[in-house]
Amino acid sequence: MARQRDEIESRSGAINPIGIEQNGCAKNAMRSQILISKLRACIQTPPGYSMQSAVRGKGAVANETDRFMPAANDLRKGMAILYNGDVAVVLDAQHRTPGNLRAFVQATIRSIKSGKSSDVRFSSTEKVEVVPMTTRKMDFSYKDGDDFVFSDPETFETVTLAAELVGEAKNYLVENAPVTVTFVEDKAVSIELPASVVLKVSDAQEGIRGDSANNVQKPVRLETGITIQAPLFIKTGERVKIDTRSGKYMERA
């Protein structure tokens, strides 16, 4: 009997070289392999900190993050928020401080369910629940009435956005133009242009002869219909690079 006990203790020590008795699990480890695997988990965690509590701890952190809500003062165009139980996209947000009154945020939001826009007001310190968003690389395909249709270059899946959601980006959209489409709850809500695009000049008047002043520019019309200021040497049919953030001419392409 003593020899068998020594063999058991020897095996237990091989499984747990640092001494399983310190964790109060030695008896269970000698009964079955299942208890031994639990014992290992017990040994690897700090005293008083079980694997189950570790999982709960991680979950608690995630929940705290999910519940984090910024102040209305941090609202920005393009964000998605939960308003009166409905998910809406912020189309515009203005921070105002009228005289001696408290500061507030005047925002225009658009419901992704109904498509209707409304003007709402928040106290600048009021908490607003932000809804997570995802993005996808897509290409502009064509216009469908007043709407804009975009397609995934890999899956060819299409999405349609109203002109109100596309906004000023429409001035730089030509067929196959790459954009980043933002989705909220699997519904496209906004697009983002690259920092610059190349567009064809559809109409450019001839420069005035004898005008050699530096930085002299003239109006030129682009293929999307917008008019920008460009150098005198730019001619009809040429392609130019435009900064989509400022709408200004950058260089001849």
C-alpha positions as CSV (number, residue, x, y, z in Angstrom):
1,M,0.0,0.0,0.0
2,A,2.8,2.4,0.9
3,R,4.4,1.7,-2.5
4,Q,1.2,2.4,-4.4
5,R,0.8,5.6,-2.5
6,D,4.3,6.7,-3.4
7,E,3.7,5.9,-7.1
8,I,0.5,8.0,-7.0
9,E,2.2,10.9,-5.4
10,S,5.1,10.6,-7.9
11,R,2.6,10.8,-10.8
12,S,0.8,13.8,-9.2
13,G,4.1,15.6,-8.8
14,A,4.9,15.0,-12.5
15,I,1.7,16.6,-13.6
16,N,2.1,19.6,-11.3
17,P,5.8,20.2,-10.7
18,I,5.2,23.4,-8.7
19,G,3.2,21.6,-6.1
20,I,-0.6,21.2,-6.5
21,E,-1.2,20.9,-2.8
22,Q,-0.7,24.7,-2.6
23,N,-3.8,25.1,-4.6
24,G,-5.9,22.7,-2.6
25,C,-6.6,20.4,-5.6
26,A,-4.3,17.4,-4.9
27,K,-7.0,15.0,-3.8
28,N,-9.2,15.7,-6.9
29,A,-6.2,15.3,-9.2
30,M,-5.6,11.7,-8.1
31,R,-9.2,10.7,-8.8
32,S,-9.6,11.4,-12.5
33,Q,-8.1,13.0,-15.6
34,I,-11.0,15.5,-15.8
35,L,-10.2,16.8,-12.3
36,I,-6.5,17.0,-13.3
37,S,-7.3,19.2,-16.3
38,K,-9.3,21.5,-14.0
39,L,-6.5,21.5,-11.6
40,R,-4.1,22.8,-14.3
41,A,-6.4,25.7,-15.0
42,C,-6.6,26.4,-11.3
43,I,-2.8,26.4,-11.0
44,Q,-2.3,28.7,-13.9
45,T,-4.5,31.5,-12.6
46,P,-3.6,33.8,-9.7
47,P,-4.9,32.9,-6.2
48,G,-8.6,33.8,-5.8
49,Y,-9.0,34.3,-9.6
50,S,-10.7,31.5,-11.4
51,M,-11.1,31.0,-15.2
52,Q,-14.8,31.6,-14.9
53,S,-14.3,34.9,-13.1
54,A,-11.8,35.9,-15.8
55,V,-14.5,35.3,-18.5
56,R,-16.9,37.3,-16.5
57,G,-14.3,40.1,-16.1
58,K,-13.8,40.3,-19.8
59,G,-17.5,40.4,-20.4
60,A,-17.9,43.2,-17.9
61,V,-15.2,45.3,-19.7
62,A,-16.9,44.8,-23.0
63,N,-20.3,45.8,-21.6
64,E,-18.8,49.0,-20.1
65,T,-17.4,49.8,-23.5
66,D,-20.7,49.1,-25.2
67,R,-22.4,51.4,-22.8
68,F,-19.9,54.2,-23.3
69,M,-21.8,57.2,-24.7
70,P,-20.1,60.5,-25.7
71,A,-21.5,63.9,-25.0
72,A,-23.6,65.5,-27.8
73,N,-20.8,68.1,-28.1
74,D,-18.8,65.3,-29.7
75,L,-21.3,64.6,-32.5
76,R,-19.9,64.8,-36.0
77,K,-21.3,64.5,-39.5
78,G,-21.5,60.9,-40.6
79,M,-21.9,59.4,-37.1
80,A,-24.8,57.0,-36.4
81,I,-26.7,57.4,-33.2
82,L,-29.7,55.9,-31.4
83,Y,-32.4,58.5,-31.1
84,N,-35.9,57.7,-29.7
85,G,-35.3,54.0,-30.3
86,D,-34.4,54.6,-33.9
87,V,-31.0,54.5,-35.6
88,A,-30.2,57.7,-37.4
89,V,-27.3,59.2,-39.3
90,V,-26.0,62.7,-38.4
91,L,-26.2,64.8,-41.5
92,D,-25.0,68.0,-39.8
93,A,-24.2,69.2,-36.3
94,Q,-23.7,72.8,-35.2
95,H,-22.4,73.8,-31.8
96,R,-24.1,76.9,-30.5
97,T,-23.8,79.2,-27.4
98,P,-26.6,81.8,-27.6
99,G,-25.7,84.6,-25.2
100,N,-26.1,83.8,-21.6
101,L,-28.0,80.5,-22.3
102,R,-26.5,77.1,-22.0
103,A,-24.6,75.7,-25.0
104,F,-26.4,73.2,-27.1
105,V,-26.0,71.2,-30.3
106,Q,-28.4,71.7,-33.2
107,A,-28.3,68.5,-35.4
108,T,-29.9,67.3,-38.5
109,I,-30.4,63.5,-38.5
110,R,-31.9,61.0,-40.9
111,S,-33.6,57.8,-39.9
112,I,-32.2,54.8,-41.7
113,K,-35.6,53.1,-41.5
114,S,-38.0,55.8,-42.7
115,G,-35.5,57.9,-44.6
116,K,-36.9,61.0,-43.1
117,S,-34.8,63.9,-41.9
118,S,-35.4,66.0,-38.8
119,D,-33.8,68.7,-36.8
120,V,-33.1,67.9,-33.2
121,R,-31.5,69.7,-30.3
122,F,-29.2,68.3,-27.6
123,S,-27.7,69.9,-24.5
124,S,-23.9,70.0,-25.1
125,T,-23.4,67.7,-22.1
126,E,-26.2,65.3,-22.9
127,K,-25.1,61.7,-23.5
128,V,-25.8,60.2,-26.9
129,E,-25.6,56.5,-27.8
130,V,-23.4,56.0,-30.8
131,V,-24.1,53.0,-33.1
132,P,-21.2,50.9,-34.5
133,M,-20.6,51.2,-38.2
134,T,-18.8,49.2,-40.9
135,T,-17.2,50.2,-44.2
136,R,-16.7,48.6,-47.6
137,K,-14.8,49.6,-50.7
138,M,-17.2,50.1,-53.6
139,D,-17.4,51.8,-57.0
140,F,-19.9,54.3,-58.3
141,S,-22.0,52.6,-61.0
142,Y,-24.8,55.0,-62.2
143,K,-27.6,57.3,-61.2
144,D,-31.1,56.0,-60.8
145,G,-33.3,59.1,-60.9
146,D,-32.0,61.2,-58.0
147,D,-30.4,58.2,-56.3
148,F,-26.8,56.9,-56.7
149,V,-26.0,53.2,-57.2
150,F,-22.7,51.7,-56.0
151,S,-21.4,48.2,-56.6
152,D,-18.9,45.9,-54.9
153,P,-16.1,45.2,-57.4
154,E,-15.7,41.7,-56.1
155,T,-19.2,40.5,-55.4
156,F,-21.0,42.9,-57.8
157,E,-23.6,43.5,-55.0
158,T,-25.2,46.9,-55.4
159,V,-26.5,49.5,-52.9
160,T,-28.4,52.6,-53.4
161,L,-28.0,55.9,-51.6
162,A,-30.3,58.9,-51.7
163,A,-28.8,62.2,-53.0
164,E,-29.2,63.6,-49.5
165,L,-26.8,61.0,-48.1
166,V,-24.3,61.4,-51.0
167,G,-24.2,65.2,-50.5
168,E,-21.4,67.2,-52.2
169,A,-19.6,64.0,-53.1
170,K,-21.8,63.9,-56.2
171,N,-19.7,66.6,-57.7
172,Y,-16.8,64.2,-58.0
173,L,-18.5,61.0,-59.0
174,V,-17.9,59.4,-62.4
175,E,-18.4,55.9,-63.6
176,N,-16.3,53.4,-61.6
177,A,-15.0,56.0,-59.2
178,P,-13.8,54.3,-56.0
179,V,-15.5,55.3,-52.7
180,T,-15.8,54.0,-49.2
181,V,-19.4,53.2,-48.2
182,T,-20.4,53.2,-44.6
183,F,-23.0,50.8,-43.3
184,V,-25.1,50.8,-40.2
185,E,-27.1,47.6,-39.5
186,D,-26.3,46.4,-43.0
187,K,-27.8,49.5,-44.6
188,A,-25.6,52.0,-46.6
189,V,-25.8,55.4,-44.9
190,S,-22.9,57.5,-46.3
191,I,-19.9,57.6,-48.6
192,E,-16.3,58.9,-48.4
193,L,-14.3,60.0,-51.4
194,P,-10.6,59.6,-51.8
195,A,-8.5,62.7,-51.0
196,S,-8.3,63.5,-54.7
197,V,-9.9,62.5,-58.0
198,V,-9.0,63.0,-61.7
199,L,-11.7,64.6,-63.9
200,K,-12.0,65.6,-67.5
201,V,-12.4,69.3,-68.5
202,S,-15.5,69.6,-70.5
203,D,-15.3,73.3,-71.2
204,A,-12.4,75.8,-70.8
205,Q,-12.2,79.2,-72.4
206,E,-9.0,80.3,-74.0
207,G,-6.6,82.3,-71.7
208,I,-6.4,86.0,-72.3
209,R,-3.5,86.9,-74.5
210,G,-0.8,89.1,-72.9
211,D,-1.9,88.2,-69.4
212,S,1.3,86.9,-67.9
213,A,0.6,87.6,-64.2
214,N,1.4,84.8,-61.9
215,N,-1.3,82.6,-60.4
216,V,-3.9,83.9,-62.9
217,Q,-6.8,81.4,-63.2
218,K,-9.9,81.0,-65.1
219,P,-13.2,79.1,-64.6
220,V,-13.3,75.6,-66.2
221,R,-16.2,73.2,-66.3
222,L,-15.6,69.5,-65.4
223,E,-17.4,66.4,-66.7
224,T,-19.5,66.2,-63.5
225,G,-20.9,69.7,-64.1
226,I,-19.1,71.6,-61.5
227,T,-17.0,74.7,-62.2
228,I,-13.6,75.3,-60.6
229,Q,-10.7,77.8,-61.0
230,A,-7.8,76.5,-63.0
231,P,-4.6,77.9,-64.6
232,L,-4.9,79.7,-67.9
233,F,-3.1,76.9,-69.8
234,I,-5.8,74.3,-69.0
235,K,-7.7,73.3,-72.2
236,T,-10.9,71.5,-73.0
237,G,-10.4,67.8,-73.1
238,E,-7.5,67.7,-70.6
239,R,-7.7,65.9,-67.3
240,V,-7.0,67.6,-64.0
241,K,-6.5,66.4,-60.4
242,I,-8.9,67.9,-57.9
243,D,-8.8,68.0,-54.1
244,T,-12.1,66.6,-53.0
245,R,-11.8,68.2,-49.6
246,S,-11.5,71.8,-50.8
247,G,-12.7,71.4,-54.4
248,K,-9.6,73.1,-55.7
249,Y,-7.4,72.4,-58.7
250,M,-4.2,70.6,-57.8
251,E,-2.4,69.8,-61.1
252,R,-2.8,68.6,-64.6
253,A,-3.2,64.8,-64.7
